[in-house]
């Protein structure tokens, strides 16, 4: 899945549905396989758009970044 910048999408520029529904700066993701659109879960903290991750199986644990 990748972030979809719909304001630069030619098809979206022609119809404008996504911009009307979510506004010009919404964070929207699109599946590269099926083209389904996803919005981030508003209940989750916006720390990392790639997800929380997992502890390394190789024994390497890094401290979290300072906010």
N, CA, C, O and CB atoms as a CASP TS submission, in Angstrom:
PFRMAT TS
TARGET T0000
AUTHOR 0000-0000-0000
METHOD Language model
MODEL 1
PARENT N/A
ATOM      1  N   UNK     1       0.840  -1.167   0.000  1.00  0.00           N
ATOM      2  CA  UNK     1       0.000   0.000   0.000  1.00  0.00           C
ATOM      3  C   UNK     1       0.892   1.239   0.000  1.00  0.00           C
ATOM      4  O   UNK     1       1.924   1.271   0.671  1.00  0.00           O
ATOM      5  CB  UNK     1      -0.959  -0.007   1.213  1.00  0.00           C
ATOM      6  N   UNK     2       0.493   2.238  -0.744  1.00  0.00           N
ATOM      7  CA  UNK     2       1.240   3.492  -0.812  1.00  0.00           C
ATOM      8  C   UNK     2       0.307   4.658  -0.555  1.00  0.00           C
ATOM      9  O   UNK     2      -0.903   4.574  -0.763  1.00  0.00           O
ATOM     10  CB  UNK     2       1.936   3.648  -2.178  1.00  0.00           C
ATOM     11  N   UNK     3       0.900   5.739  -0.101  1.00  0.00           N
ATOM     12  CA  UNK     3       0.125   6.961   0.064  1.00  0.00           C
ATOM     13  C   UNK     3      -0.301   7.434  -1.317  1.00  0.00           C
ATOM     14  O   UNK     3       0.506   7.443  -2.247  1.00  0.00           O
ATOM     15  CB  UNK     3       0.944   8.064   0.814  1.00  0.00           C
ATOM     16  N   UNK     4      -1.552   7.823  -1.456  1.00  0.00           N
ATOM     17  CA  UNK     4      -2.093   8.241  -2.744  1.00  0.00           C
ATOM     18  C   UNK     4      -2.275   9.749  -2.732  1.00  0.00           C
ATOM     19  O   UNK     4      -3.064  10.281  -1.951  1.00  0.00           O
ATOM     20  CB  UNK     4      -3.436   7.522  -3.052  1.00  0.00           C
ATOM     21  N   UNK     5      -1.549  10.428  -3.592  1.00  0.00           N
ATOM     22  CA  UNK     5      -1.669  11.880  -3.716  1.00  0.00           C
ATOM     23  C   UNK     5      -2.691  12.160  -4.816  1.00  0.00           C
ATOM     24  O   UNK     5      -2.341  12.390  -5.974  1.00  0.00           O
ATOM     25  CB  UNK     5      -0.274  12.556  -4.037  1.00  0.00           C
ATOM     26  N   UNK     6      -3.961  12.135  -4.420  1.00  0.00           N
ATOM     27  CA  UNK     6      -5.061  12.198  -5.380  1.00  0.00           C
ATOM     28  C   UNK     6      -5.170  13.529  -6.096  1.00  0.00           C
ATOM     29  O   UNK     6      -5.769  13.588  -7.170  1.00  0.00           O
ATOM     30  CB  UNK     6      -6.344  11.912  -4.689  1.00  0.00           C
ATOM     31  N   UNK     7      -4.621  14.592  -5.550  1.00  0.00           N
ATOM     32  CA  UNK     7      -4.717  15.883  -6.222  1.00  0.00           C
ATOM     33  C   UNK     7      -3.873  15.924  -7.490  1.00  0.00           C
ATOM     34  O   UNK     7      -4.089  16.790  -8.338  1.00  0.00           O
ATOM     35  CB  UNK     7      -4.290  16.996  -5.281  1.00  0.00           C
ATOM     36  N   UNK     8      -2.910  15.001  -7.642  1.00  0.00           N
ATOM     37  CA  UNK     8      -2.104  14.940  -8.859  1.00  0.00           C
ATOM     38  C   UNK     8      -2.546  13.807  -9.787  1.00  0.00           C
ATOM     39  O   UNK     8      -1.972  13.636 -10.862  1.00  0.00           O
ATOM     40  CB  UNK     8      -0.637  14.769  -8.501  1.00  0.00           C
ATOM     41  N   UNK     9      -3.550  13.037  -9.390  1.00  0.00           N
ATOM     42  CA  UNK     9      -4.060  11.939 -10.203  1.00  0.00           C
ATOM     43  C   UNK     9      -4.968  12.505 -11.306  1.00  0.00           C
ATOM     44  O   UNK     9      -5.920  13.228 -11.014  1.00  0.00           O
ATOM     45  CB  UNK     9      -4.831  10.907  -9.320  1.00  0.00           C
ATOM     46  N   UNK    10      -4.675  12.179 -12.559  1.00  0.00           N
ATOM     47  CA  UNK    10      -5.414  12.737 -13.697  1.00  0.00           C
ATOM     48  C   UNK    10      -6.899  12.387 -13.642  1.00  0.00           C
ATOM     49  O   UNK    10      -7.750  13.240 -13.894  1.00  0.00           O
ATOM     50  CB  UNK    10      -4.816  12.236 -15.006  1.00  0.00           C
ATOM     51  N   UNK    11      -7.210  11.134 -13.315  1.00  0.00           N
ATOM     52  CA  UNK    11      -8.616  10.718 -13.249  1.00  0.00           C
ATOM     53  C   UNK    11      -9.332  11.440 -12.111  1.00  0.00           C
ATOM     54  O   UNK    11     -10.475  11.871 -12.269  1.00  0.00           O
ATOM     55  CB  UNK    11      -8.724   9.187 -13.063  1.00  0.00           C
ATOM     56  N   UNK    12      -8.669  11.571 -10.972  1.00  0.00           N
ATOM     57  CA  UNK    12      -9.285  12.265  -9.833  1.00  0.00           C
ATOM     58  C   UNK    12      -9.464  13.745 -10.138  1.00  0.00           C
ATOM     59  O   UNK    12     -10.457  14.336  -9.713  1.00  0.00           O
ATOM     60  CB  UNK    12      -8.432  12.087  -8.564  1.00  0.00           C
ATOM     61  N   UNK    13      -8.543  14.355 -10.854  1.00  0.00           N
ATOM     62  CA  UNK    13      -8.691  15.768 -11.208  1.00  0.00           C
ATOM     63  C   UNK    13      -9.936  15.990 -12.060  1.00  0.00           C
ATOM     64  O   UNK    13     -10.594  17.025 -11.954  1.00  0.00           O
ATOM     65  CB  UNK    13      -7.446  16.268 -11.954  1.00  0.00           C
ATOM     66  N   UNK    14     -10.259  14.999 -12.915  1.00  0.00           N
ATOM     67  CA  UNK    14     -11.418  15.130 -13.786  1.00  0.00           C
ATOM     68  C   UNK    14     -12.735  15.058 -13.019  1.00  0.00           C
ATOM     69  O   UNK    14     -13.675  15.790 -13.331  1.00  0.00           O
ATOM     70  CB  UNK    14     -11.385  14.057 -14.845  1.00  0.00           C
ATOM     71  N   UNK    15     -12.811  14.165 -12.000  1.00  0.00           N
ATOM     72  CA  UNK    15     -14.086  14.016 -11.286  1.00  0.00           C
ATOM     73  C   UNK    15     -14.105  14.739  -9.939  1.00  0.00           C
ATOM     74  O   UNK    15     -15.133  15.308  -9.572  1.00  0.00           O
ATOM     75  CB  UNK    15     -14.382  12.546 -11.070  1.00  0.00           C
ATOM     76  N   UNK    16     -13.007  14.732  -9.199  1.00  0.00           N
ATOM     77  CA  UNK    16     -12.923  15.467  -7.935  1.00  0.00           C
ATOM     78  C   UNK    16     -13.640  14.836  -6.751  1.00  0.00           C
ATOM     79  O   UNK    16     -13.833  15.496  -5.730  1.00  0.00           O
ATOM     80  CB  UNK    16     -13.460  16.811  -8.134  1.00  0.00           C
ATOM     81  N   UNK    17     -14.041  13.566  -6.864  1.00  0.00           N
ATOM     82  CA  UNK    17     -14.796  12.922  -5.786  1.00  0.00           C
ATOM     83  C   UNK    17     -14.032  12.841  -4.474  1.00  0.00           C
ATOM     84  O   UNK    17     -14.584  13.158  -3.420  1.00  0.00           O
ATOM     85  CB  UNK    17     -15.198  11.543  -6.205  1.00  0.00           C
ATOM     86  N   UNK    18     -12.769  12.422  -4.520  1.00  0.00           N
ATOM     87  CA  UNK    18     -11.986  12.258  -3.295  1.00  0.00           C
ATOM     88  C   UNK    18     -11.768  13.603  -2.601  1.00  0.00           C
ATOM     89  O   UNK    18     -11.876  13.701  -1.379  1.00  0.00           O
ATOM     90  CB  UNK    18     -10.633  11.599  -3.609  1.00  0.00           C
ATOM     91  N   UNK    19     -11.468  14.617  -3.370  1.00  0.00           N
ATOM     92  CA  UNK    19     -11.243  15.938  -2.766  1.00  0.00           C
ATOM     93  C   UNK    19     -12.525  16.486  -2.143  1.00  0.00           C
ATOM     94  O   UNK    19     -12.479  17.099  -1.077  1.00  0.00           O
ATOM     95  CB  UNK    19     -10.708  16.925  -3.817  1.00  0.00           C
ATOM     96  N   UNK    20     -13.660  16.275  -2.793  1.00  0.00           N
ATOM     97  CA  UNK    20     -14.945  16.720  -2.217  1.00  0.00           C
ATOM     98  C   UNK    20     -15.265  15.958  -0.934  1.00  0.00           C
ATOM     99  O   UNK    20     -15.787  16.537   0.018  1.00  0.00           O
ATOM    100  CB  UNK    20     -16.091  16.531  -3.237  1.00  0.00           C
ATOM    101  N   UNK    21     -14.954  14.670  -0.907  1.00  0.00           N
ATOM    102  CA  UNK    21     -15.297  13.842   0.253  1.00  0.00           C
ATOM    103  C   UNK    21     -14.383  14.097   1.442  1.00  0.00           C
ATOM    104  O   UNK    21     -14.851  14.168   2.578  1.00  0.00           O
ATOM    105  CB  UNK    21     -15.240  12.378  -0.121  1.00  0.00           C
ATOM    106  N   UNK    22     -13.079  14.238   1.193  1.00  0.00           N
ATOM    107  CA  UNK    22     -12.117  14.283   2.297  1.00  0.00           C
ATOM    108  C   UNK    22     -11.325  15.578   2.390  1.00  0.00           C
ATOM    109  O   UNK    22     -10.580  15.757   3.353  1.00  0.00           O
ATOM    110  CB  UNK    22     -11.168  13.151   2.168  1.00  0.00           C
ATOM    111  N   UNK    23     -11.452  16.481   1.439  1.00  0.00           N
ATOM    112  CA  UNK    23     -10.697  17.726   1.451  1.00  0.00           C
ATOM    113  C   UNK    23      -9.385  17.588   0.701  1.00  0.00           C
ATOM    114  O   UNK    23      -8.985  16.477   0.352  1.00  0.00           O
ATOM    115  CB  UNK    23     -10.434  18.169   2.877  1.00  0.00           C
ATOM    116  N   UNK    24      -8.710  18.706   0.447  1.00  0.00           N
ATOM    117  CA  UNK    24      -7.508  18.705  -0.391  1.00  0.00           C
ATOM    118  C   UNK    24      -6.261  18.125   0.273  1.00  0.00           C
ATOM    119  O   UNK    24      -5.308  17.790  -0.430  1.00  0.00           O
ATOM    120  CB  UNK    24      -7.215  20.091  -0.821  1.00  0.00           C
ATOM    121  N   UNK    25      -6.232  17.995   1.586  1.00  0.00           N
ATOM    122  CA  UNK    25      -5.016  17.538   2.270  1.00  0.00           C
ATOM    123  C   UNK    25      -5.206  16.260   3.070  1.00  0.00           C
ATOM    124  O   UNK    25      -4.441  16.001   3.999  1.00  0.00           O
ATOM    125  CB  UNK    25      -4.518  18.613   3.181  1.00  0.00           C
ATOM    126  N   UNK    26      -6.209  15.454   2.733  1.00  0.00           N
ATOM    127  CA  UNK    26      -6.464  14.219   3.484  1.00  0.00           C
ATOM    128  C   UNK    26      -5.353  13.199   3.236  1.00  0.00           C
ATOM    129  O   UNK    26      -4.764  13.146   2.157  1.00  0.00           O
ATOM    130  CB  UNK    26      -7.833  13.620   3.094  1.00  0.00           C
ATOM    131  N   UNK    27      -5.086  12.398   4.255  1.00  0.00           N
ATOM    132  CA  UNK    27      -4.100  11.325   4.153  1.00  0.00           C
ATOM    133  C   UNK    27      -4.840  10.074   3.667  1.00  0.00           C
ATOM    134  O   UNK    27      -5.608   9.469   4.415  1.00  0.00           O
ATOM    135  CB  UNK    27      -3.370  11.069   5.540  1.00  0.00           C
ATOM    136  N   UNK    28      -4.603   9.694   2.412  1.00  0.00           N
ATOM    137  CA  UNK    28      -5.299   8.575   1.786  1.00  0.00           C
ATOM    138  C   UNK    28      -4.261   7.585   1.263  1.00  0.00           C
ATOM    139  O   UNK    28      -3.248   7.977   0.683  1.00  0.00           O
ATOM    140  CB  UNK    28      -6.237   9.064   0.637  1.00  0.00           C
ATOM    141  N   UNK    29      -4.529   6.299   1.475  1.00  0.00           N
ATOM    142  CA  UNK    29      -3.628   5.245   0.989  1.00  0.00           C
ATOM    143  C   UNK    29      -4.373   4.395  -0.030  1.00  0.00           C
ATOM    144  O   UNK    29      -5.591   4.231   0.047  1.00  0.00           O
ATOM    145  CB  UNK    29      -3.098   4.361   2.166  1.00  0.00           C
ATOM    146  N   UNK    30      -3.611   3.852  -0.997  1.00  0.00           N
ATOM    147  CA  UNK    30      -4.217   3.066  -2.066  1.00  0.00           C
ATOM    148  C   UNK    30      -3.461   1.756  -2.247  1.00  0.00           C
ATOM    149  O   UNK    30      -2.234   1.746  -2.350  1.00  0.00           O
ATOM    150  CB  UNK    30      -4.236   3.863  -3.383  1.00  0.00           C
ATOM    151  N   UNK    31      -4.202   0.651  -2.285  1.00  0.00           N
ATOM    152  CA  UNK    31      -3.601  -0.652  -2.523  1.00  0.00           C
ATOM    153  C   UNK    31      -3.116  -0.699  -3.968  1.00  0.00           C
ATOM    154  O   UNK    31      -3.864  -0.375  -4.890  1.00  0.00           O
ATOM    155  CB  UNK    31      -4.614  -1.805  -2.228  1.00  0.00           C
ATOM    156  N   UNK    32      -1.864  -1.104  -4.161  1.00  0.00           N
ATOM    157  CA  UNK    32      -1.307  -1.165  -5.511  1.00  0.00           C
ATOM    158  C   UNK    32      -1.903  -2.310  -6.314  1.00  0.00           C
ATOM    159  O   UNK    32      -1.863  -2.285  -7.545  1.00  0.00           O
ATOM    160  CB  UNK    32       0.203  -1.310  -5.450  1.00  0.00           C
ATOM    161  N   UNK    33      -2.453  -3.310  -5.645  1.00  0.00           N
ATOM    162  CA  UNK    33      -3.003  -4.474  -6.338  1.00  0.00           C
ATOM    163  C   UNK    33      -4.455  -4.247  -6.775  1.00  0.00           C
ATOM    164  O   UNK    33      -4.782  -4.393  -7.953  1.00  0.00           O
ATOM    165  CB  UNK    33      -2.919  -5.704  -5.437  1.00  0.00           C
ATOM    166  N   UNK    34      -5.318  -3.892  -5.827  1.00  0.00           N
ATOM    167  CA  UNK    34      -6.752  -3.789  -6.139  1.00  0.00           C
ATOM    168  C   UNK    34      -7.259  -2.348  -6.250  1.00  0.00           C
ATOM    169  O   UNK    34      -8.424  -2.128  -6.582  1.00  0.00           O
ATOM    170  CB  UNK    34      -7.548  -4.510  -5.083  1.00  0.00           C
ATOM    171  N   UNK    35      -6.400  -1.372  -5.977  1.00  0.00           N
ATOM    172  CA  UNK    35      -6.736   0.053  -6.072  1.00  0.00           C
ATOM    173  C   UNK    35      -7.746   0.528  -5.023  1.00  0.00           C
ATOM    174  O   UNK    35      -8.314   1.611  -5.167  1.00  0.00           O
ATOM    175  CB  UNK    35      -7.278   0.345  -7.439  1.00  0.00           C
ATOM    176  N   UNK    36      -7.980  -0.267  -3.969  1.00  0.00           N
ATOM    177  CA  UNK    36      -8.880   0.137  -2.895  1.00  0.00           C
ATOM    178  C   UNK    36      -8.255   1.285  -2.115  1.00  0.00           C
ATOM    179  O   UNK    36      -7.049   1.288  -1.869  1.00  0.00           O
ATOM    180  CB  UNK    36      -9.195  -1.054  -1.957  1.00  0.00           C
ATOM    181  N   UNK    37      -9.075   2.261  -1.725  1.00  0.00           N
ATOM    182  CA  UNK    37      -8.599   3.410  -0.964  1.00  0.00           C
ATOM    183  C   UNK    37      -8.833   3.179   0.525  1.00  0.00           C
ATOM    184  O   UNK    37      -9.853   2.618   0.926  1.00  0.00           O
ATOM    185  CB  UNK    37      -9.302   4.704  -1.430  1.00  0.00           C
ATOM    186  N   UNK    38      -7.875   3.619   1.338  1.00  0.00           N
ATOM    187  CA  UNK    38      -7.958   3.480   2.789  1.00  0.00           C
ATOM    188  C   UNK    38      -7.620   4.800   3.449  1.00  0.00           C
ATOM    189  O   UNK    38      -6.721   5.516   3.008  1.00  0.00           O
ATOM    190  CB  UNK    38      -7.018   2.369   3.293  1.00  0.00           C
ATOM    191  N   UNK    39      -8.348   5.118   4.512  1.00  0.00           N
ATOM    192  CA  UNK    39      -8.043   6.274   5.347  1.00  0.00           C
ATOM    193  C   UNK    39      -7.420   5.751   6.630  1.00  0.00           C
ATOM    194  O   UNK    39      -7.761   4.652   7.065  1.00  0.00           O
ATOM    195  CB  UNK    39      -9.325   7.138   5.642  1.00  0.00           C
ATOM    196  N   UNK    40      -6.507   6.511   7.258  1.00  0.00           N
ATOM    197  CA  UNK    40      -5.926   6.060   8.524  1.00  0.00           C
ATOM    198  C   UNK    40      -6.987   5.986   9.619  1.00  0.00           C
ATOM    199  O   UNK    40      -7.984   6.708   9.587  1.00  0.00           O
ATOM    200  CB  UNK    40      -4.789   6.998   8.955  1.00  0.00           C
ATOM    201  N   UNK    41      -6.757   5.106  10.579  1.00  0.00           N
ATOM    202  CA  UNK    41      -7.673   4.971  11.711  1.00  0.00           C
ATOM    203  C   UNK    41      -7.514   6.193  12.613  1.00  0.00           C
ATOM    204  O   UNK    41      -6.421   6.424  13.130  1.00  0.00           O
ATOM    205  CB  UNK    41      -7.402   3.647  12.505  1.00  0.00           C
ATOM    206  N   UNK    42      -8.567   6.979  12.816  1.00  0.00           N
ATOM    207  CA  UNK    42      -8.445   8.195  13.636  1.00  0.00           C
ATOM    208  C   UNK    42      -8.180   7.914  15.118  1.00  0.00           C
ATOM    209  O   UNK    42      -7.748   8.808  15.846  1.00  0.00           O
ATOM    210  CB  UNK    42      -9.704   9.017  13.508  1.00  0.00           C
ATOM    211  N   UNK    43      -8.433   6.683  15.570  1.00  0.00           N
ATOM    212  CA  UNK    43      -8.229   6.342  16.981  1.00  0.00           C
ATOM    213  C   UNK    43      -6.771   5.997  17.297  1.00  0.00           C
ATOM    214  O   UNK    43      -6.376   6.011  18.463  1.00  0.00           O
ATOM    215  CB  UNK    43      -9.122   5.173  17.363  1.00  0.00           C
ATOM    216  N   UNK    44      -5.973   5.690  16.282  1.00  0.00           N
ATOM    217  CA  UNK    44      -4.575   5.351  16.503  1.00  0.00           C
ATOM    218  C   UNK    44      -3.732   6.620  16.539  1.00  0.00           C
ATOM    219  O   UNK    44      -4.006   7.590  15.832  1.00  0.00           O
ATOM    220  CB  UNK    44      -4.065   4.393  15.409  1.00  0.00           C
ATOM    221  N   UNK    45      -2.705   6.589  17.376  1.00  0.00           N
ATOM    222  CA  UNK    45      -1.785   7.723  17.446  1.00  0.00           C
ATOM    223  C   UNK    45      -1.007   7.814  16.143  1.00  0.00           C
ATOM    224  O   UNK    45      -0.640   6.789  15.569  1.00  0.00           O
ATOM    225  CB  UNK    45      -0.820   7.588  18.655  1.00  0.00           C
ATOM    226  N   UNK    46      -0.752   9.022  15.675  1.00  0.00           N
ATOM    227  CA  UNK    46      -0.026   9.212  14.420  1.00  0.00           C
ATOM    228  C   UNK    46       1.467   9.325  14.690  1.00  0.00           C
ATOM    229  O   UNK    46       2.068  10.380  14.489  1.00  0.00           O
ATOM    230  CB  UNK    46      -0.533  10.465  13.679  1.00  0.00           C
ATOM    231  N   UNK    47       2.055   8.233  15.143  1.00  0.00           N
ATOM    232  CA  UNK    47       3.484   8.220  15.428  1.00  0.00           C
ATOM    233  C   UNK    47       4.275   7.827  14.190  1.00  0.00           C
ATOM    234  O   UNK    47       5.275   8.460  13.854  1.00  0.00           O
ATOM    235  CB  UNK    47       3.794   7.262  16.580  1.00  0.00           C
ATOM    236  N   UNK    48       3.819   6.779  13.516  1.00  0.00           N
ATOM    237  CA  UNK    48       4.544   6.259  12.371  1.00  0.00           C
ATOM    238  C   UNK    48       3.534   5.710  11.380  1.00  0.00           C
ATOM    239  O   UNK    48       2.793   4.786  11.714  1.00  0.00           O
ATOM    240  CB  UNK    48       5.568   5.167  12.794  1.00  0.00           C
ATOM    241  N   UNK    49       3.481   6.254  10.166  1.00  0.00           N
ATOM    242  CA  UNK    49       2.497   5.805   9.187  1.00  0.00           C
ATOM    243  C   UNK    49       2.769   4.395   8.696  1.00  0.00           C
ATOM    244  O   UNK    49       1.885   3.770   8.109  1.00  0.00           O
ATOM    245  CB  UNK    49       2.466   6.750   8.017  1.00  0.00           C
ATOM    246  N   UNK    50       3.977   3.875   8.922  1.00  0.00           N
ATOM    247  CA  UNK    50       4.306   2.517   8.494  1.00  0.00           C
ATOM    248  C   UNK    50       3.898   1.484   9.539  1.00  0.00           C
ATOM    249  O   UNK    50       4.023   0.284   9.296  1.00  0.00           O
ATOM    250  CB  UNK    50       5.798   2.402   8.205  1.00  0.00           C
ATOM    251  N   UNK    51       3.420   1.923  10.683  1.00  0.00           N
ATOM    252  CA  UNK    51       3.001   0.989  11.727  1.00  0.00           C
ATOM    253  C   UNK    51       3.979   0.978  12.891  1.00  0.00           C
ATOM    254  O   UNK    51       5.041   1.598  12.845  1.00  0.00           O
ATOM    255  CB  UNK    51       2.861  -0.415  11.157  1.00  0.00           C
ATOM    256  N   UNK    52       3.598   0.272  13.909  1.00  0.00           N
ATOM    257  CA  UNK    52       4.407   0.229  15.124  1.00  0.00           C
ATOM    258  C   UNK    52       5.647  -0.623  15.017  1.00  0.00           C
ATOM    259  O   UNK    52       6.609  -0.421  15.757  1.00  0.00           O
ATOM    260  CB  UNK    52       3.590  -0.262  16.243  1.00  0.00           C
ATOM    261  N   UNK    53       5.634  -1.590  14.090  1.00  0.00           N
ATOM    262  CA  UNK    53       6.799  -2.453  13.928  1.00  0.00           C
ATOM    263  C   UNK    53       6.833  -3.558  14.968  1.00  0.00           C
ATOM    264  O   UNK    53       5.912  -3.690  15.774  1.00  0.00           O
ATOM    265  CB  UNK    53       8.071  -1.637  14.007  1.00  0.00           C
ATOM    266  N   UNK    54       7.903  -4.358  14.948  1.00  0.00           N
ATOM    267  CA  UNK    54       8.073  -5.456  15.885  1.00  0.00           C
ATOM    268  C   UNK    54       9.496  -5.429  16.429  1.00  0.00           C
ATOM    269  O   UNK    54      10.381  -4.795  15.854  1.00  0.00           O
ATOM    270  CB  UNK    54       7.764  -6.816  15.209  1.00  0.00           C
ATOM    271  N   UNK    55       9.704  -6.118  17.535  1.00  0.00           N
ATOM    272  CA  UNK    55      11.048  -6.221  18.104  1.00  0.00           C
ATOM    273  C   UNK    55      11.880  -7.111  17.195  1.00  0.00           C
ATOM    274  O   UNK    55      11.393  -8.132  16.709  1.00  0.00           O
ATOM    275  CB  UNK    55      11.012  -6.786  19.567  1.00  0.00           C
ATOM    276  N   UNK    56      13.096  -6.742  16.969  1.00  0.00           N
ATOM    277  CA  UNK    56      13.976  -7.473  16.073  1.00  0.00           C
ATOM    278  C   UNK    56      14.185  -8.909  16.528  1.00  0.00           C
ATOM    279  O   UNK    56      14.389  -9.165  17.715  1.00  0.00           O
ATOM    280  CB  UNK    56      15.305  -6.769  15.966  1.00  0.00           C
ATOM    281  N   UNK    57      14.135  -9.847  15.586  1.00  0.00           N
ATOM    282  CA  UNK    57      14.392 -11.252  15.893  1.00  0.00           C
ATOM    283  C   UNK    57      15.894 -11.514  16.016  1.00  0.00           C
ATOM    284  O   UNK    57      16.302 -12.603  16.419  1.00  0.00           O
ATOM    285  CB  UNK    57      13.781 -12.157  14.810  1.00  0.00           C
ATOM    286  N   UNK    58      16.711 -10.525  15.672  1.00  0.00           N
ATOM    287  CA  UNK    58      18.155 -10.670  15.736  1.00  0.00           C
ATOM    288  C   UNK    58      18.730 -10.156  17.040  1.00  0.00           C
ATOM    289  O   UNK    58      19.950 -10.135  17.208  1.00  0.00           O
ATOM    290  CB  UNK    58      18.795  -9.954  14.585  1.00  0.00           C
ATOM    291  N   UNK    59      17.872  -9.737  17.976  1.00  0.00           N
ATOM    292  CA  UNK    59      18.322  -9.300  19.291  1.00  0.00           C
ATOM    293  C   UNK    59      18.697  -7.834  19.354  1.00  0.00           C
ATOM    294  O   UNK    59      19.148  -7.367  20.400  1.00  0.00           O
ATOM    295  CB  UNK    59      19.481 -10.115  19.715  1.00  0.00           C
ATOM    296  N   UNK    60      18.529  -7.102  18.283  1.00  0.00           N
ATOM    297  CA  UNK    60      18.878  -5.681  18.257  1.00  0.00           C
ATOM    298  C   UNK    60      17.635  -4.892  18.654  1.00  0.00           C
ATOM    299  O   UNK    60      16.606  -4.965  17.982  1.00  0.00           O
ATOM    300  CB  UNK    60      19.407  -5.238  16.838  1.00  0.00           C
ATOM    301  N   UNK    61      17.733  -4.150  19.730  1.00  0.00           N
ATOM    302  CA  UNK    61      16.627  -3.311  20.167  1.00  0.00           C
ATOM    303  C   UNK    61      17.120  -1.884  20.280  1.00  0.00           C
ATOM    304  O   UNK    61      18.066  -1.602  21.016  1.00  0.00           O
ATOM    305  CB  UNK    61      16.038  -3.804  21.514  1.00  0.00           C
ATOM    306  N   UNK    62      16.484  -0.994  19.559  1.00  0.00           N
ATOM    307  CA  UNK    62      16.872   0.408  19.572  1.00  0.00           C
ATOM    308  C   UNK    62      15.885   1.207  20.414  1.00  0.00           C
ATOM    309  O   UNK    62      14.689   0.915  20.416  1.00  0.00           O
ATOM    310  CB  UNK    62      16.945   0.969  18.138  1.00  0.00           C
ATOM    311  N   UNK    63      16.374   2.201  21.118  1.00  0.00           N
ATOM    312  CA  UNK    63      15.448   3.035  21.893  1.00  0.00           C
ATOM    313  C   UNK    63      14.582   3.859  20.954  1.00  0.00           C
ATOM    314  O   UNK    63      15.011   4.167  19.842  1.00  0.00           O
ATOM    315  CB  UNK    63      16.219   3.961  22.865  1.00  0.00           C
ATOM    316  N   UNK    64      13.364   4.229  21.374  1.00  0.00           N
ATOM    317  CA  UNK    64      12.507   5.036  20.514  1.00  0.00           C
ATOM    318  C   UNK    64      13.098   6.428  20.310  1.00  0.00           C
ATOM    319  O   UNK    64      13.865   6.919  21.138  1.00  0.00           O
ATOM    320  CB  UNK    64      11.099   5.140  21.108  1.00  0.00           C
ATOM    321  N   UNK    65      12.729   7.052  19.199  1.00  0.00           N
ATOM    322  CA  UNK    65      13.202   8.400  18.899  1.00  0.00           C
ATOM    323  C   UNK    65      12.546   9.396  19.844  1.00  0.00           C
ATOM    324  O   UNK    65      11.409   9.214  20.278  1.00  0.00           O
ATOM    325  CB  UNK    65      12.910   8.772  17.428  1.00  0.00           C
ATOM    326  N   UNK    66      13.283  10.444  20.148  1.00  0.00           N
ATOM    327  CA  UNK    66      12.731  11.515  21.003  1.00  0.00           C
ATOM    328  C   UNK    66      11.669  12.261  20.215  1.00  0.00           C
ATOM    329  O   UNK    66      11.823  12.481  19.013  1.00  0.00           O
ATOM    330  CB  UNK    66      13.855  12.502  21.491  1.00  0.00           C
ATOM    331  N   UNK    67      10.598  12.648  20.881  1.00  0.00           N
ATOM    332  CA  UNK    67       9.498  13.362  20.201  1.00  0.00           C
ATOM    333  C   UNK    67       9.806  14.820  20.062  1.00  0.00           C
ATOM    334  O   UNK    67       8.998  15.572  19.517  1.00  0.00           O
ATOM    335  CB  UNK    67       8.187  13.190  20.952  1.00  0.00           C
TER
END
